[in-house]
Amino acid sequence: DAPADPTLFALFGAGYLTITFDQAATGERYQGIVPLDGETLTEAAQSYFVQSEQIPTLIRVGFDRTADGSHRAGGLFLQHLPEGEDGRDRLHTRLDHPEWEQVAVLGATMGRDELADPALSLETLIWRLFNEEDEVRLLAEIGMSKGCRCTLDYIAQVIAKFPIEEQRAMADDDGVITVDCAFCSTKFPLKVGETAS
């Protein structure tokens, strides 16, 4: 019954957007949670950065369905880099750095078809957007991968910190504690005796 291009509310109703950040420098993870606002997931993510991070951000995404029925997607994430201004509202960048508005306007011209085109390199996309700018720096590519850092050993170490009586209370009738990772949805079954350190 959903329309061809449903809104977020039509798909999910009232809800929240949770974004998990995996800090490469520290190895720590943190989550931000905001209301699921906007017509699209892109708008909801941009709203997160305005509300929680207070950093001007532009997000564009494109999806395509290939002739064989598979899907591919691409995205553009433009963000004004914070300058370490502790205790200061980072939205000041709109006033202190008026060039952000120009960058955002240029970024908004990127078409969905361009973003989902695997034949277009990052260099080509950047040239299309910013070829008239005085300075554009392209950083080394960082590969993305899907996955989670949780392992059976790590889960066992966490469970082992609980007294054996509490472990037994967590276990089912067969003496198995099942831990469900909220990040990757993997279930880790552990026997109570196997969790002791």
Backbone as a printed PyTorch tensor [residue, N CA C, xyz], in Angstrom:
tensor([[[  0.8110,  -1.2170,   0.0000],
         [  0.0000,   0.0000,   0.0000],
         [  0.8430,   1.2640,   0.0000]],

        [[  2.1560,   1.1160,   0.1910],
         [  3.0140,   2.3060,   0.2770],
         [  3.1570,   2.9400,  -1.1000]],

        [[  3.2930,   4.2620,  -1.1470],
         [  3.5230,   4.9160,  -2.4400],
         [  4.8950,   4.5480,  -2.9960]],

        [[  5.1440,   4.9290,  -4.2540],
         [  6.4110,   4.5840,  -4.9110],
         [  7.6030,   5.1840,  -4.1840]],

        [[  7.4400,   6.3660,  -3.6210],
         [  8.5440,   7.0440,  -2.9240],
         [  8.0750,   7.4370,  -1.5250]],

        [[  7.9430,   6.4560,  -0.6150],
         [  7.3530,   6.7380,   0.7010],
         [  8.2550,   7.5890,   1.5810]],

        [[  7.6290,   8.3350,   2.4870],
         [  8.3780,   9.1330,   3.4560],
         [  8.8850,   8.2230,   4.5650]],

        [[  9.7820,   8.7470,   5.3740],
         [ 10.2620,   7.9800,   6.5250],
         [  9.1170,   7.6390,   7.4590]],

        [[  8.1970,   8.5890,   7.6730],
         [  7.0840,   8.3300,   8.5730],
         [  6.2030,   7.2150,   8.0270]],

        [[  5.9930,   7.2010,   6.6910],
         [  5.1790,   6.1330,   6.0960],
         [  5.8320,   4.7650,   6.2770]],

        [[  7.1640,   4.7270,   6.2540],
         [  7.8820,   3.4620,   6.3980],
         [  8.0110,   3.0150,   7.8490]],

        [[  8.3190,   3.9640,   8.7490],
         [  8.6680,   3.5920,  10.1200],
         [  7.7430,   4.1510,  11.1930]],

        [[  6.8920,   5.1300,  10.8560],
         [  6.1160,   5.7980,  11.8890],
         [  7.0510,   6.6800,  12.7080]],

        [[  6.6310,   7.0210,  13.9020],
         [  7.5030,   7.8120,  14.7790],
         [  8.6410,   6.9190,  15.2380]],

        [[  9.8460,   7.4220,  15.1910],
         [ 10.9780,   6.5940,  15.5890],
         [ 12.2050,   7.4290,  15.8410]],

        [[ 13.3270,   6.7560,  15.9750],
         [ 14.5990,   7.4130,  16.2570],
         [ 15.6550,   6.9320,  15.2790]],

        [[ 16.6200,   7.7900,  15.0290],
         [ 17.7690,   7.4460,  14.2070],
         [ 18.9620,   7.2940,  15.1400]],

        [[ 19.6200,   6.1540,  15.0630],
         [ 20.8100,   5.9030,  15.8550],
         [ 21.9980,   5.7940,  14.9140]],

        [[ 23.0170,   6.5950,  15.1710],
         [ 24.2380,   6.5590,  14.3720],
         [ 25.3710,   6.1180,  15.2830]],

        [[ 26.1020,   5.0980,  14.8690],
         [ 27.2210,   4.5900,  15.6530],
         [ 28.5250,   5.0390,  15.0110]],

        [[ 29.3950,   5.6320,  15.8130],
         [ 30.6950,   6.0910,  15.3460],
         [ 31.7810,   5.2050,  15.9270]],

        [[ 32.6100,   4.6930,  15.0510],
         [ 33.7380,   3.8640,  15.4480],
         [ 34.9780,   4.7410,  15.3130]],

        [[ 35.5290,   5.1920,  16.4310],
         [ 36.6510,   6.1280,  16.4170],
         [ 37.9420,   5.4110,  16.0490]],

        [[ 38.4770,   5.7140,  14.8840],
         [ 39.6910,   5.0430,  14.4090],
         [ 40.8820,   5.3470,  15.3120]],

        [[ 40.9730,   6.5760,  15.7930],
         [ 42.1360,   6.9700,  16.5980],
         [ 42.1490,   6.3030,  17.9620]],

        [[ 40.9700,   6.1790,  18.6040],
         [ 40.9260,   5.6490,  19.9640],
         [ 40.4370,   4.2090,  20.0280]],

        [[ 39.7880,   3.7410,  18.9370],
         [ 39.2230,   2.3970,  18.9590],
         [ 37.9190,   2.3220,  19.7370]],

        [[ 37.4160,   3.4680,  20.2020],
         [ 36.1800,   3.4930,  20.9790],
         [ 34.9940,   3.7370,  20.0600]],

        [[ 33.8330,   3.3790,  20.5570],
         [ 32.6000,   3.5250,  19.8090],
         [ 31.6260,   4.3690,  20.6280]],

        [[ 30.8790,   5.2370,  19.9630],
         [ 29.7920,   5.9100,  20.6590],
         [ 28.6160,   6.0700,  19.7210]],

        [[ 27.4380,   6.2600,  20.3220],
         [ 26.2210,   6.3620,  19.5400],
         [ 25.5430,   7.6920,  19.7970]],

        [[ 24.9230,   8.1990,  18.7370],
         [ 24.0730,   9.3700,  18.8530],
         [ 22.6720,   8.9780,  18.4550]],

        [[ 21.6770,   9.4760,  19.1880],
         [ 20.2850,   9.1270,  18.9290],
         [ 19.4780,  10.4160,  18.8160]],

        [[ 18.7470,  10.5520,  17.7080],
         [ 17.8960,  11.7200,  17.4890],
         [ 16.5610,  11.2450,  16.9240]],

        [[ 15.5160,  12.0820,  17.0110],
         [ 14.2440,  11.7070,  16.3860],
         [ 14.4210,  11.4990,  14.8850]],

        [[ 13.6360,  10.6260,  14.3280],
         [ 13.6900,  10.3240,  12.8990],
         [ 12.9240,  11.4150,  12.1570]],

        [[ 13.5900,  12.5550,  11.9530],
         [ 12.9710,  13.7180,  11.3250],
         [ 13.3270,  13.8000,   9.8560]],

        [[ 12.4110,  14.3790,   9.0700],
         [ 12.6730,  14.6070,   7.6610],
         [ 11.8940,  13.6610,   6.7790]],

        [[ 11.9270,  13.9400,   5.4940],
         [ 11.2170,  13.1180,   4.5180],
         [ 12.0210,  11.8900,   4.1120]],

        [[ 13.3580,  11.9790,   4.2130],
         [ 14.2220,  10.8950,   3.7510],
         [ 15.2470,  10.5680,   4.8240]],

        [[ 15.9120,   9.4240,   4.6600],
         [ 16.9790,   9.0470,   5.5790],
         [ 18.1310,  10.0500,   5.5040]],

        [[ 18.3570,  10.5920,   4.3170],
         [ 19.3900,  11.6170,   4.1510],
         [ 19.0920,  12.8330,   5.0120]],

        [[ 17.8540,  13.3070,   4.9750],
         [ 17.4640,  14.4610,   5.7840],
         [ 17.5880,  14.1490,   7.2720]],

        [[ 17.2310,  12.9330,   7.6600],
         [ 17.3350,  12.5460,   9.0720],
         [ 18.7950,  12.5470,   9.5270]],

        [[ 19.7040,  12.0490,   8.6830],
         [ 21.1290,  12.0350,   9.0320],
         [ 21.6760,  13.4550,   9.1150]],

        [[ 21.2920,  14.3140,   8.1830],
         [ 21.7360,  15.7110,   8.2440],
         [ 21.2190,  16.3730,   9.5100]],

        [[ 19.9880,  16.0700,   9.8760],
         [ 19.4020,  16.6170,  11.0980],
         [ 20.2050,  16.1750,  12.3200]],

        [[ 20.6880,  14.9230,  12.2970],
         [ 21.5190,  14.4510,  13.4040],
         [ 22.7470,  15.3440,  13.5760]],

        [[ 23.4520,  15.6350,  12.4820],
         [ 24.6810,  16.4170,  12.5850],
         [ 24.4090,  17.8410,  13.0350]],

        [[ 23.2570,  18.3950,  12.6650],
         [ 22.9140,  19.7440,  13.1190],
         [ 22.5880,  19.7230,  14.6090]],

        [[ 21.7890,  18.7270,  15.0520],
         [ 21.3400,  18.6790,  16.4430],
         [ 22.4270,  18.2080,  17.4070]],

        [[ 23.0930,  17.1270,  17.0640],
         [ 24.0120,  16.5020,  18.0100],
         [ 25.4520,  16.9520,  17.8610]],

        [[ 25.9250,  17.0570,  16.6440],
         [ 27.3200,  17.4020,  16.4230],
         [ 27.5190,  18.8910,  16.1880]],

        [[ 26.4640,  19.5850,  15.7860],
         [ 26.4970,  21.0200,  15.5040],
         [ 27.5630,  21.3600,  14.4680]],

        [[ 27.6410,  20.5100,  13.4600],
         [ 28.5980,  20.7200,  12.3740],
         [ 27.8080,  20.7820,  11.0730]],

        [[ 27.9350,  21.8560,  10.2870],
         [ 27.2390,  21.9030,   8.9990],
         [ 27.6290,  20.7100,   8.1300]],

        [[ 26.6150,  20.0280,   7.5960],
         [ 26.8280,  18.7770,   6.8730],
         [ 25.8650,  18.6910,   5.6980]],

        [[ 26.3460,  18.1570,   4.5940],
         [ 25.4910,  17.8760,   3.4370],
         [ 25.6860,  16.4120,   3.0730]],

        [[ 24.5750,  15.7030,   2.9440],
         [ 24.6130,  14.2900,   2.5670],
         [ 23.7410,  14.1140,   1.3350]],

        [[ 24.2870,  13.4370,   0.3370],
         [ 23.5420,  13.0970,  -0.8810],
         [ 23.7320,  11.6050,  -1.1240]],

        [[ 22.6730,  10.9250,  -1.5300],
         [ 22.7780,   9.5050,  -1.8460],
         [ 22.0900,   9.2220,  -3.1710]],

        [[ 22.5720,   8.2050,  -3.8430],
         [ 21.9630,   7.7740,  -5.0900],
         [ 21.8910,   6.2640,  -5.1350]],

        [[ 20.7890,   5.7470,  -5.6420],
         [ 20.5800,   4.3060,  -5.7690],
         [ 20.2570,   3.9820,  -7.2090]],

        [[ 20.6530,   2.8030,  -7.6250],
         [ 20.3830,   2.3880,  -8.9950],
         [ 20.1080,   0.8860,  -9.0030]],

        [[ 19.2560,   0.4900,  -9.9070],
         [ 18.9830,  -0.9340, -10.1020],
         [ 19.5550,  -1.3110, -11.4560]],

        [[ 20.4110,  -2.3010, -11.4610],
         [ 21.0770,  -2.7110, -12.6950],
         [ 20.1580,  -3.6090, -13.5210]],

        [[ 20.5730,  -3.8880, -14.7490],
         [ 19.7750,  -4.7180, -15.6590],
         [ 19.5340,  -6.1200, -15.1050]],

        [[ 20.4840,  -6.6290, -14.3160],
         [ 20.3160,  -7.9750, -13.7540],
         [ 19.4970,  -7.9800, -12.4530]],

        [[ 18.9840,  -6.8040, -12.0490],
         [ 18.1260,  -6.7290, -10.8650],
         [ 18.8570,  -6.4330,  -9.5680]],

        [[ 20.1860,  -6.3900,  -9.5940],
         [ 20.9150,  -6.0640,  -8.3640],
         [ 20.8770,  -4.5490,  -8.1340]],

        [[ 21.2540,  -4.1600,  -6.9460],
         [ 21.2280,  -2.7510,  -6.5810],
         [ 22.6280,  -2.2510,  -6.2990]],

        [[ 22.8340,  -0.9740,  -6.5280],
         [ 24.0880,  -0.3380,  -6.1240],
         [ 23.7460,   1.0590,  -5.6290]],

        [[ 24.6180,   1.5590,  -4.7680],
         [ 24.3730,   2.8630,  -4.1590],
         [ 25.6910,   3.5960,  -4.0060]],

        [[ 25.5910,   4.8870,  -3.9350],
         [ 26.7590,   5.7240,  -3.6940],
         [ 26.3270,   6.9460,  -2.9180]],

        [[ 27.2750,   7.6020,  -2.3080],
         [ 26.9110,   8.7610,  -1.5170],
         [ 27.9880,   9.8110,  -1.4870]],

        [[ 27.5840,  11.0020,  -1.1070],
         [ 28.4820,  12.1330,  -0.9360],
         [ 28.2420,  12.6870,   0.4550]],

        [[ 29.3030,  12.8250,   1.2070],
         [ 29.2170,  13.3300,   2.5730],
         [ 30.1620,  14.5200,   2.6560]],

        [[ 29.6090,  15.7090,   2.7110],
         [ 30.4110,  16.9280,   2.8410],
         [ 30.1780,  17.5010,   4.2240]],

        [[ 31.2630,  17.8630,   4.8800],
         [ 31.1310,  18.3720,   6.2380],
         [ 32.1980,  19.4080,   6.5020]],

        [[ 31.7900,  20.4690,   7.1710],
         [ 32.7500,  21.4790,   7.5870],
         [ 33.5530,  20.8830,   8.7440]],

        [[ 34.8570,  20.8460,   8.6110],
         [ 35.6770,  20.2500,   9.6570],
         [ 35.7260,  21.1580,  10.8790]],

        [[ 35.5030,  20.5980,  12.0730],
         [ 35.6000,  21.4080,  13.2830],
         [ 37.0330,  21.8610,  13.4960]],

        [[ 37.1710,  23.0060,  14.1580],
         [ 38.5000,  23.5660,  14.3610],
         [ 38.9640,  23.4570,  15.8070]],

        [[ 38.3840,  22.5350,  16.5560],
         [ 38.8110,  22.3420,  17.9400],
         [ 38.3230,  23.4350,  18.8560]],

        [[ 37.1860,  24.0240,  18.5310],
         [ 36.6670,  25.1290,  19.3200],
         [ 35.8690,  24.6010,  20.5070]],

        [[ 36.5730,  24.1450,  21.5400],
         [ 35.9200,  23.5740,  22.7120],
         [ 34.9680,  24.5790,  23.3430]],

        [[ 33.7620,  24.0980,  23.6590],
         [ 32.8010,  24.9280,  24.3540],
         [ 32.1100,  25.9610,  23.4770]],

        [[ 32.3550,  25.9500,  22.2000],
         [ 31.7480,  26.9400,  21.3210],
         [ 30.7940,  26.2460,  20.3600]],

        [[ 29.6660,  26.8690,  20.1120],
         [ 28.6910,  26.3240,  19.1850],
         [ 29.3150,  26.2370,  17.8030]],

        [[ 29.4300,  25.0150,  17.2730],
         [ 30.1370,  24.8410,  16.0070],
         [ 29.3550,  25.3740,  14.8100]],

        [[ 28.0850,  25.6930,  14.9930],
         [ 27.3160,  26.2510,  13.8860],
         [ 27.8260,  27.6340,  13.4950]],

        [[ 28.7420,  28.1940,  14.2990],
         [ 29.3160,  29.5020,  13.9540],
         [ 30.0530,  29.4410,  12.6210]],

        [[ 30.3730,  28.2470,  12.1450],
         [ 31.1140,  28.1430,  10.8870],
         [ 30.3570,  28.7890,   9.7410]],

        [[ 29.0290,  28.8370,   9.8520],
         [ 28.2470,  29.4570,   8.7830],
         [ 28.5450,  30.9530,   8.6800]],

        [[ 28.9180,  31.5570,   9.8040],
         [ 29.2490,  32.9800,   9.7880],
         [ 30.7340,  33.2000,   9.5800]],

        [[ 31.5460,  32.4150,  10.2790],
         [ 32.9960,  32.5870,  10.2020],
         [ 33.5690,  32.1180,   8.8680]],

        [[ 32.9050,  31.1840,   8.2300],
         [ 33.4010,  30.5970,   6.9830],
         [ 32.2850,  30.5780,   5.9460]],

        [[ 31.9870,  31.7350,   5.3340],
         [ 30.8810,  31.7910,   4.3740],
         [ 31.0850,  30.8960,   3.1590]],

        [[ 32.3140,  30.4130,   2.9340],
         [ 32.5390,  29.5190,   1.7920],
         [ 31.8100,  28.1920,   1.9580]],

        [[ 31.4210,  27.8470,   3.2030],
         [ 30.6780,  26.6100,   3.4150],
         [ 29.3910,  26.6090,   2.5930]],

        [[ 28.7040,  27.7370,   2.5520],
         [ 27.4520,  27.8120,   1.7910],
         [ 27.6930,  27.4790,   0.3180]],

        [[ 28.7830,  27.9750,  -0.2490],
         [ 29.1000,  27.6840,  -1.6470],
         [ 29.3920,  26.1970,  -1.8360]],

        [[ 30.1440,  25.6220,  -0.9100],
         [ 30.4600,  24.1940,  -0.9850],
         [ 29.1730,  23.3760,  -0.9230]],

        [[ 28.2580,  23.7490,  -0.0200],
         [ 27.0000,  23.0180,   0.1200],
         [ 26.1410,  23.1360,  -1.1380]],

        [[ 26.1030,  24.3220,  -1.7400],
         [ 25.3240,  24.5150,  -2.9590],
         [ 25.9040,  23.6710,  -4.0900]],

        [[ 27.2250,  23.6690,  -4.2290],
         [ 27.8580,  22.8430,  -5.2650],
         [ 27.5870,  21.3590,  -5.0290]],

        [[ 27.7280,  20.9200,  -3.7750],
         [ 27.4930,  19.5130,  -3.4490],
         [ 26.0750,  19.0770,  -3.7490]],

        [[ 25.1120,  19.9790,  -3.5590],
         [ 23.7040,  19.6490,  -3.8020],
         [ 23.4050,  19.4440,  -5.2820]],

        [[ 24.3110,  19.8650,  -6.1610],
         [ 24.0950,  19.6640,  -7.5920],
         [ 24.4460,  18.2500,  -8.0480]],

        [[ 25.0960,  17.4760,  -7.2020],
         [ 25.5030,  16.1180,  -7.5770],
         [ 24.2640,  15.2480,  -7.7430]],

        [[ 24.0930,  14.6880,  -8.9230],
         [ 22.9120,  13.8820,  -9.2210],
         [ 22.9850,  12.4840,  -8.6520]],

        [[ 21.8270,  11.9190,  -8.3830],
         [ 21.7630,  10.5510,  -7.8650],
         [ 22.3770,   9.5560,  -8.8370]],

        [[ 22.1930,   9.8040, -10.1270],
         [ 22.7500,   8.9020, -11.1260],
         [ 24.2760,   8.9280, -11.0970]],

        [[ 24.8570,  10.0950, -10.8430],
         [ 26.3200,  10.1990, -10.7600],
         [ 26.8490,   9.4440,  -9.5470]],

        [[ 26.1460,   9.5750,  -8.4280],
         [ 26.6000,   8.9460,  -7.1840],
         [ 26.5650,   7.4240,  -7.2590]],

        [[ 25.6420,   6.8800,  -8.0200],
         [ 25.5140,   5.4250,  -8.1090],
         [ 26.2510,   4.8320,  -9.3030]],

        [[ 26.9970,   5.6580, -10.0210],
         [ 27.7050,   5.1960, -11.2150],
         [ 29.0870,   4.6700, -10.8350]],

        [[ 29.3230,   3.3540, -10.9030],
         [ 30.6230,   2.8140, -10.5010],
         [ 31.7550,   3.2030, -11.4480]],

        [[ 31.4080,   3.7100, -12.6370],
         [ 32.4440,   4.1070, -13.5940],
         [ 33.0340,   5.4800, -13.2650]],

        [[ 32.3680,   6.2330, -12.3970],
         [ 32.8720,   7.5640, -12.0310],
         [ 33.7800,   7.4520, -10.8140]],

        [[ 35.0070,   7.8640, -10.9630],
         [ 35.9560,   7.8100,  -9.8440],
         [ 35.7150,   8.9800,  -8.8960]],

        [[ 36.2430,   8.8660,  -7.6930],
         [ 36.1670,   9.9540,  -6.7260],
         [ 36.7990,  11.2200,  -7.2970]],

        [[ 37.9200,  11.0550,  -7.9750],
         [ 38.6010,  12.2100,  -8.5570],
         [ 37.7140,  12.9320,  -9.5640]],

        [[ 36.9780,  12.1660, -10.3790],
         [ 36.0830,  12.7630, -11.3690],
         [ 34.9540,  13.5270, -10.6950]],

        [[ 34.3750,  12.9400,  -9.6680],
         [ 33.2910,  13.6160,  -8.9500],
         [ 33.7780,  14.9100,  -8.3010]],

        [[ 34.9540,  14.8490,  -7.6840],
         [ 35.5070,  16.0520,  -7.0390],
         [ 35.8050,  17.1220,  -8.0810]],

        [[ 36.3360,  16.7110,  -9.2300],
         [ 36.6270,  17.6900, -10.2760],
         [ 35.3460,  18.3470, -10.7650]],

        [[ 34.2840,  17.5540, -10.9470],
         [ 33.0170,  18.1160, -11.4040],
         [ 32.4840,  19.1670, -10.4430]],

        [[ 32.6760,  18.9340,  -9.1590],
         [ 32.1490,  19.8560,  -8.1580],
         [ 33.0320,  21.0790,  -7.9370]],

        [[ 34.3350,  20.8690,  -7.8620],
         [ 35.2050,  21.9250,  -7.3450],
         [ 36.3450,  22.3190,  -8.2760]],

        [[ 36.1900,  22.1280,  -9.5840],
         [ 37.2920,  22.4200, -10.5020],
         [ 37.6420,  23.8980, -10.5740]],

        [[ 36.7660,  24.7820, -10.1120],
         [ 37.0700,  26.2170, -10.1520],
         [ 37.6450,  26.7340,  -8.8370]],

        [[ 37.7890,  25.8530,  -7.8540],
         [ 38.3230,  26.2730,  -6.5590],
         [ 39.8440,  26.3750,  -6.6150]],

        [[ 40.4070,  27.2640,  -5.7880],
         [ 41.8580,  27.4640,  -5.7550],
         [ 42.5880,  26.2540,  -5.1910]],

        [[ 42.0420,  25.6790,  -4.1350],
         [ 42.7360,  24.5530,  -3.4900],
         [ 41.7460,  23.4530,  -3.1520]],

        [[ 42.0170,  22.2710,  -3.6520],
         [ 41.2420,  21.0810,  -3.3100],
         [ 42.2510,  19.9970,  -2.9820]],

        [[ 42.1470,  19.4430,  -1.7830],
         [ 43.0600,  18.3750,  -1.3830],
         [ 42.2960,  17.0630,  -1.3170]],

        [[ 42.8370,  16.0580,  -1.9210],
         [ 42.2390,  14.7290,  -1.9180],
         [ 43.0910,  13.8380,  -1.0240]],

        [[ 42.4840,  13.3560,   0.0440],
         [ 43.2110,  12.5010,   0.9860],
         [ 43.2590,  11.0680,   0.4670]],

        [[ 44.1600,  10.2870,   1.0220],
         [ 44.2870,   8.8860,   0.6170],
         [ 42.9830,   8.1420,   0.8910]],

        [[ 42.6620,   7.2590,   0.0010],
         [ 41.4330,   6.4900,   0.1230],
         [ 41.4980,   5.5470,   1.3160]],

        [[ 40.3940,   5.4550,   2.0330],
         [ 40.2800,   4.5270,   3.1570],
         [ 39.1640,   3.5570,   2.8160]],

        [[ 39.4990,   2.2870,   2.7690],
         [ 38.5010,   1.2820,   2.4210],
         [ 37.4520,   1.1320,   3.5050]],

        [[ 36.2360,   0.8380,   3.0780],
         [ 35.1500,   0.6180,   4.0230],
         [ 34.8370,  -0.8720,   4.0680]],

        [[ 34.4640,  -1.3240,   5.2260],
         [ 34.0680,  -2.7180,   5.3400],
         [ 32.9170,  -2.8380,   6.3160]],

        [[ 32.1350,  -3.8430,   6.1200],
         [ 31.0000,  -4.1050,   6.9830],
         [ 31.4490,  -5.1260,   8.0180]],

        [[ 31.1040,  -4.8990,   9.2440],
         [ 31.4720,  -5.8810,  10.2440],
         [ 31.4070,  -5.3320,  11.6440]],

        [[ 31.6940,  -6.1780,  12.5720],
         [ 31.6420,  -5.8280,  13.9840],
         [ 32.8850,  -6.3880,  14.6630]],

        [[ 33.3070,  -5.7230,  15.7270],
         [ 34.4950,  -6.1790,  16.4530],
         [ 34.1850,  -7.2300,  17.5010]],

        [[ 32.9080,  -7.5340,  17.7050],
         [ 32.5780,  -8.4940,  18.7540],
         [ 33.0410,  -9.8930,  18.3540]],

        [[ 33.4880, -10.6380,  19.3520],
         [ 33.9100, -12.0200,  19.1510],
         [ 33.4120, -12.8490,  20.3200]],

        [[ 33.4110, -14.1450,  20.1440],
         [ 32.9970, -15.0300,  21.2220],
         [ 33.9140, -14.8620,  22.4340]],

        [[ 35.2270, -14.7000,  22.2020],
         [ 36.1650, -14.5110,  23.3090],
         [ 35.8620, -13.2500,  24.1020]],

        [[ 35.5650, -12.1550,  23.3840],
         [ 35.2600, -10.8920,  24.0700],
         [ 33.9860, -11.0200,  24.8980]],

        [[ 32.9440, -11.6210,  24.3070],
         [ 31.6800, -11.7960,  25.0280],
         [ 31.9100, -12.6670,  26.2640]],

        [[ 32.7070, -13.7250,  26.1250],
         [ 33.0010, -14.6030,  27.2690],
         [ 33.7160, -13.8380,  28.3780]],

        [[ 34.6310, -12.9310,  28.0110],
         [ 35.3330, -12.1190,  29.0180],
         [ 34.3680, -11.2060,  29.7650]],

        [[ 33.4170, -10.6400,  29.0530],
         [ 32.4340,  -9.7590,  29.6990],
         [ 31.5610, -10.5540,  30.6550]],

        [[ 31.0490, -11.6920,  30.1920],
         [ 30.1800, -12.5180,  31.0410],
         [ 30.9460, -13.0430,  32.2480]],

        [[ 32.2240, -13.3350,  32.0760],
         [ 33.0420, -13.8740,  33.1750],
         [ 33.1800, -12.8910,  34.3340]],

        [[ 32.9250, -11.6170,  34.0930],
         [ 33.0250, -10.6120,  35.1660],
         [ 31.8570, -10.6890,  36.1450]],

        [[ 30.7790, -11.3860,  35.7480],
         [ 29.6280, -11.5590,  36.6310],
         [ 29.8580, -12.7560,  37.5510]],

        [[ 29.3980, -12.6770,  38.7860],
         [ 29.5060, -13.8420,  39.6810],
         [ 28.7520, -15.0310,  39.0680]],

        [[ 29.1900, -16.2390,  39.4100],
         [ 28.6170, -17.4520,  38.8270],
         [ 27.1100, -17.5530,  39.0850]],

        [[ 26.6600, -17.0420,  40.2540],
         [ 25.2260, -17.0870,  40.5550],
         [ 24.4410, -16.2190,  39.5600]],

        [[ 24.9770, -15.0590,  39.2230],
         [ 24.3010, -14.1830,  38.2610],
         [ 24.3570, -14.7790,  36.8530]],

        [[ 25.4560, -15.4610,  36.5530],
         [ 25.5400, -16.1240,  35.2480],
         [ 24.4530, -17.1870,  35.1290]],

        [[ 24.2620, -17.9490,  36.2050],
         [ 23.2150, -18.9870,  36.1820],
         [ 21.8430, -18.3640,  36.0190]],

        [[ 21.6250, -17.1910,  36.6300],
         [ 20.3300, -16.5050,  36.5050],
         [ 20.1070, -16.0080,  35.0720]],

        [[ 21.1900, -15.6990,  34.3460],
         [ 21.0910, -15.2250,  32.9580],
         [ 20.8470, -16.3770,  31.9840]],

        [[ 21.1890, -17.5960,  32.3960],
         [ 21.1530, -18.7530,  31.4910],
         [ 19.7330, -19.2870,  31.3180]],

        [[ 19.5340, -19.9970,  30.2080],
         [ 18.2490, -20.6590,  29.9790],
         [ 18.2490, -22.0010,  30.7070]],

        [[ 17.2310, -22.8150,  30.4590],
         [ 17.0960, -24.1020,  31.1510],
         [ 18.2380, -25.0670,  30.8500]],

        [[ 18.9120, -24.8780,  29.7130],
         [ 20.0350, -25.7400,  29.3410],
         [ 21.3720, -25.1970,  29.8270]],

        [[ 21.3540, -24.1080,  30.6100],
         [ 22.5950, -23.5340,  31.1160],
         [ 23.3460, -22.7030,  30.0910]],

        [[ 22.6290, -22.1990,  29.0910],
         [ 23.2560, -21.4050,  28.0350],
         [ 22.8340, -19.9460,  28.1560]],

        [[ 23.8280, -19.0770,  28.1540],
         [ 23.5910, -17.6340,  28.1080],
         [ 23.7480, -17.2230,  26.6510]],

        [[ 22.7070, -16.6190,  26.0850],
         [ 22.7770, -16.1590,  24.7040],
         [ 22.8750, -14.6430,  24.6990]],

        [[ 23.9740, -14.1470,  24.1610],
         [ 24.1900, -12.7020,  24.0530],
         [ 23.9490, -12.3080,  22.5990]],

        [[ 23.0780, -11.3320,  22.4180],
         [ 22.7200, -10.8520,  21.0840],
         [ 23.3650,  -9.4910,  20.8790]],

        [[ 24.3410,  -9.3980,  19.9750],
         [ 25.0230,  -8.1280,  19.7130],
         [ 24.0580,  -7.1780,  19.0090]],

        [[ 23.8230,  -6.0210,  19.6090],
         [ 22.9070,  -5.0450,  19.0320],
         [ 23.4960,  -4.3690,  17.8040]],

        [[ 24.7930,  -4.4910,  17.6010],
         [ 25.4340,  -3.8430,  16.4590],
         [ 25.3390,  -4.6970,  15.2000]],

        [[ 25.6970,  -5.9770,  15.3010],
         [ 25.7280,  -6.8390,  14.1000],
         [ 24.6630,  -7.9280,  14.1020]],

        [[ 23.8700,  -8.0160,  15.1680],
         [ 22.7820,  -8.9930,  15.3050],
         [ 23.2610, -10.4370,  15.3740]],

        [[ 24.5370, -10.6500,  15.7180],
         [ 25.0500, -12.0060,  15.8910],
         [ 24.7010, -12.4880,  17.2920]],

        [[ 24.2970, -13.7420,  17.4000],
         [ 23.9900, -14.3340,  18.7050],
         [ 25.1550, -15.2120,  19.1420]],

        [[ 25.5700, -15.0330,  20.3850],
         [ 26.6900, -15.7740,  20.9500],
         [ 26.1870, -16.6340,  22.1020]],

        [[ 26.0710, -17.9520,  21.8920],
         [ 25.6630, -18.8290,  22.9920],
         [ 26.8790, -19.2700,  23.8110]],

        [[ 26.7620, -19.1630,  25.1260],
         [ 27.8550, -19.5540,  26.0220],
         [ 27.3030, -20.4110,  27.1550]],

        [[ 27.9580, -21.5210,  27.4280],
         [ 27.6180, -22.3310,  28.5980],
         [ 28.1280, -21.6270,  29.8320]],

        [[ 27.4040, -21.6780,  30.9050],
         [ 27.7890, -20.9710,  32.1290],
         [ 29.1970, -21.3490,  32.5520]],

        [[ 29.5680, -22.5870,  32.5490],
         [ 30.9090, -22.9880,  32.9670],
         [ 32.0260, -22.4780,  32.0550]],

        [[ 31.7040, -22.2100,  30.8020],
         [ 32.7160, -21.7610,  29.8410],
         [ 33.0480, -20.2750,  29.9720]],

        [[ 32.2250, -19.5460,  30.7340],
         [ 32.4450, -18.1090,  30.8340],
         [ 33.3570, -17.7350,  31.9910]],

        [[ 33.6240, -18.6910,  32.8630],
         [ 34.4660, -18.3720,  34.0340],
         [ 35.8760, -18.0310,  33.5810]],

        [[ 36.4700, -17.0290,  34.2390],
         [ 37.8250, -16.6020,  33.8490],
         [ 38.8680, -17.4820,  34.4850]]])
